[in-house]
Amino acid sequence: MGVAGDARARVTAGTNIEAGPSRHVIARTLLPYVLIAPAVVVIAGVLGYPLAMLLWLSTQHYGLRELFQHQGEFVGLANFATILGDSEFRHVVLISVVFTVVNVGVSMLIATGIALLLERLSRPVRILLSSGLVLVWATPVIPAINLWQWMFDYEFGVVNWLLTHLGAGNYIHHNWFENPLQGFTVITVIVVWGAIPFLALMLYAGLTQVPRELVEAAEIDGARPWQVFAMVTVPILRPLFLILFSLSTIWDFQVFNQVWVLLNQRPSKDYFLISVYSFQESFRVSKFGLGAAAAVVMVAILLVVTFVYVRQTVRLTTEEAV
């Protein structure tokens, strides 16, 4: 009995020893989820509820009558069938995609150049330029757009006066928004101007984290500056580039204020981006269901693009960890 009792005691002790680490591992596994749970609840309340309401409204026939009655008519996917079958909406989506690609590309290109410039400037000049970028970033959107609207005004615009006096042509009383190509060029200038500060400062912060010994080794091996940037800097900062590309895509694909304010809240169909189209259908034509469906399509496109960016970021992070 004594031997049997000792054996049972050893088995029990072994079981307790194994059970202890298991509970500890479980607690460590659950701890991150417990810590982020409050933030998830807040995000679900702040973002999830409006998104759910948008999805619900997109399945309703909801006009002025239904607005006053506080009761829409369920139509399922009819609103999506209507807008996806509309050639005008498909054209709007195409214009939005092209507009986004151009704005993101130009913004990232100029921001990268400014970040590289910041890296090479003396400390006083770098502080001065960074302060200017922060001031641009801190400027409220609507006053900034109003300022640009005055600069491109067909009658009193300083841009028309400057181009005329520089000999670029006769730009007196030139209306930049009469031609959609010129109008979207002006809008692109404003969007890029507002996006550059954040992108440039983030890229500069990333450049400061590139190991200097790798850059010096490449320079010793005879690599030119553009080769150092392409072969050393870009691979290291690729996750940061992906994040910034993702954020820029989200911001530029849903541009609204620049178009709406510049065109005095009366944009023609030539200037309809998907956000403007959604607003127009909802609040100008009072087809809230169709406007909500257009907004859902915009969100769906952004989700697909964001998923691709996030997947690439996770893959790069996993490869670096391995």
N, C-alpha and C positions, 0 to 999 in steps of 0.2 A: 504493500500500500504506500509505503514511503517513496519508493521509486516512481510508482504511478503518479503520486501527488506532485513530485518534482517535475515530472514530464508535463503534466497539465499546467503547472505554474509557468514553465518555460514557454509553452505554446501560447498561454494567455498574455505573457509579457511580450512575446513576439508580435502578437496581434495588436496589442496596444501601441507598440513601437511603430508598426506599419500604419495604424489608424491615425496617429498623431500627425505625421507629415502629410497625410492625405487631406486632413482637415485644413492644415496650413496652406497647402497648395490650392485648395478650393477657395479659401479666403483671399489669397493673393490674386487668383483668377477673377473673382467677382469684384474685388476692390475698385478696379478702374471703372467698371460699369456703374457701381454705386456712386462714384465721384462725379461722373458725367450725367447721371440721371437728372439732377435739377436743371442743368442746362438743356437737356433734351426735352424736358417738360415745357420749359419756357419757349424754346424754339417751336415745338409742336403747337403751342397755343398762339404764338405770335404769327407764325408762318403757315402752319398746317390748317388752321381754321379758315383763313381767307382763301387758301388754295382749294379747300374742300367746297367752299361756297361758290368759287369760280367754276369748278367742275359741275356743281349742281345747276348753276345758272346756264351753263353751256348746253344743257339738255332740256332747256325750257324754251317755249315760245313766250318771250317776255318783252312786251312793248309798253306804251304809256298806259293802256287800259289795265294791263296786268300789274303795272307799278302801283296804280291807285287802288287796285283791289288786293294788293299784297299776295297775289296768288297767280303763279304761272301755269302754263299748260305743258305737261311733259310730252316731249317729241322725240326723245331718245337721241339718236345720232343724226337727226335731220339737219341740224344747224351745221354740223361738220360736213355733211354731204353737200349742203348749199355752198359753203365757202370754198371747199376743195374743188367743186365743179365750176366755180366762177373764174373765168380767165383773168379778170382784174385782180383777184386775190393772189392767184399764182404769179402774176407779174409783180405784185407788191412783195411777195416772198423773195422772188429773184432779185429785185432791186435791193431789198434788205440784206441779202446774203452778199451781193457784190459790194454794197456800201460798207458792210462789216469787215470784209476781207481787206479792202483798201485802207480803211481807217486803222485796223489792227496792225497791218503791215507797216504803214507809214509811222504810226506811233511808236512801235517797237524799234524801227530802224533809227529814228531820230533820238529816241530815249537811250538806245545803246551808244550812239555817238556821243551824247552828252555825258553819259556815265564814264566812258573812256576818257573824255576830256577832263572830267572832275578828278580822275585818278592822277592825271599828269600836271594839274595846276598847282601853284603854290598854295599854302594853307590860307592866307588872307583872301585870295581871289576865289578859292573853293568855297570858303564860308560865305562870301558875298553872293556867288552864283547859287549856292544851295538855299540861301535866304530868299532870293528872288523866286526860286522854284516853289518854296513853301508858301510864299505870298500868293502866287498864282493858284496853287492847290487850295488855299484857304478862301479864295474869293468866292462868294455865293454865286450860284449858277445863273440865276435870272439877271442880276446886275451885270455880270460879265457878258451875257448874251446881248443885253441892251446896249452895252458899250460897243460890241462888234457890229451890231445893227446900225448904230450911228456911223461907224467907220466906213461901212459899205452902203450908206444911204445914197440913193441916186441923185439927190439934190445937194446935200450938204456933206457928203462923205469925204473924209480925208484921203481915202484910198483913191478915189477918182481924181481928186486934185493932185495927189502925188504922182500917179501914173501919167497924167496929162503933162505935168511940168517936167517929168523925166524923159519925155519924148516917146513914150510907149504907144502913143496914139491919142485920139480924142475921146476921153472918157467923161466929158462933161455930161451930166444927166444920164449916165449909163446905168441901166437897171440890171443888176447882177442876177436877179431872180426871174428875169423874163425867159432866160434859157435854162432849162433844168440842169444841164451839164455844168454851167457856171455856178448855178445856185448850189448844187451839191458840192462843188469845189469849195465854196465859201463855208458851207456847213462842215465839211471835212476839216478845214482850217481851224474852226472853232472847237470841234471835238478833239482833234489832235492836240491843240494848244492846252486844253483842259486835262488831257490824259498824260502828257509828257512828264509833269513834275513827279507824280507818284512812281511811274515806271522808271524814270531816270534815277531817282533816289534809291529805289529798291535794287536796281542793277548795280549802282555804285556800292551799295552795302555788300552785295554779293561779290563784287570784284575785290573788295578788301579781304575777303576770306580765301581767295585763291593763293595757294602756297607760293611764296616768292621764289623759293629755290627751284620749283618746276619751271617758272618763267625764265629764270636766269640760265638754267640748264639748256632750255630750248634756244635761247639767244646765243649761248656759247657754241652750240652745234650749228649755228649759222642760219637759224630760222628768222624770217622777216617778221615784222610786227603783225601783219595780217595772218601769217602762218601760226604765230604764237597764239593769236586770238582764236583761230579756227581749230587748232589741234590741241590746245591746252585749256584755254579759258572756257570755251563753249561746252566741251564735255563735262567740266566740273560744274558749271552753272546751268546745265540742262534742266534739272528739276525746277530751278527758279524760273527759267524761261517758260517752261510749261505752265507753271502757276500763273505767271503774268499774262501769257497768251490766253489762258482760260478766263481770267478776270476781264481782260480787255474785250474778249468776244462777248461776254455777258453784258458788259456796259454798252458796247457799241451796237449790238443787235437790238437793244431796246431804247435807242435814242429817240427822245420825244421833244424835250424842252427846246432844243436848238431849232428844230423845224417849226414848232408851234409858235415860238416867240418871234423868230426872224420873219416869218410870213404873216405876222399880225393876226394869228389865230384863224387864218383863212387859207390854209394851204390848198393848192389845186391837187388834182389826182396825180399829177406828175411828181409830186413830192411826197406821196404816201409811202412811208415805211410801215412795217407791220404794226408798230405801236400806234402810229397815227391812224391807220386804218381801223384798228380796234376801237380807239377813242371815238372816231367819226361815226362808226356804226352804232356805238352805244349811246352817245350823248348828243349827237347831231341828228341822226336819223331815228333815234329811240328804238333801235333793235338790239336790246341788251343781250339777248341770247346769242345772236350772231357775233356781237362784239366780244362776248365771253369766249365763244368758240375760237375766234381768232387769237385771243390771248392765250388760250390753252395750247393751240398749235405753236405759238411762239415759245411757251414754256417747254413744250415737248422737244422742240428743236434744240433749245439751250441745254436740256437734260442730256440729249444724245451727245452733243459736242462736249459738254462737261464730263460725261462718262468717259469719253475717249481720252481727254486730257488727264483725268484722274487715273485711269488705267495705265497710261504711259508713265505717269509719275510713280505709281506704286511699283511698276515693273522695274524702273530705273533704281528705285530705292532698294528693292529686293536684290537686284544684281550687285549693287554696291555693298550690301550687307554680306553677301556670299563671298 
